[in-house]
Amino acid sequence: MRLFGSSSDKALPTEGLVDLIEEIRLRTWARQNYTEPKNRVASWPNIVHDEMERRDLELERQAV
């Protein structure tokens, strides 16, 4: 079985996989470095803000 071969072989679709891995990495970072909304940095990627907002909701539900 050959994974890589002649130039006629089709390229492996890795772009979507890389994007997914990067998103998971950023979401994990957001959870590990959770910060209250007033202390969040505006320049953080949107994915980080989204994950922290999800964590906000989780914390609100736990408090009730």
Residue pairs with C-beta under 8 A, 6 or more apart in sequence:
2 9
23 47
26 45
26 47
26 48
26 51
27 47
27 48
27 51
29 48
30 47
30 48
30 49
30 50
30 51
30 52
30 55
31 51
31 55
34 52
34 55
35 52
37 52
37 56
40 49
40 52
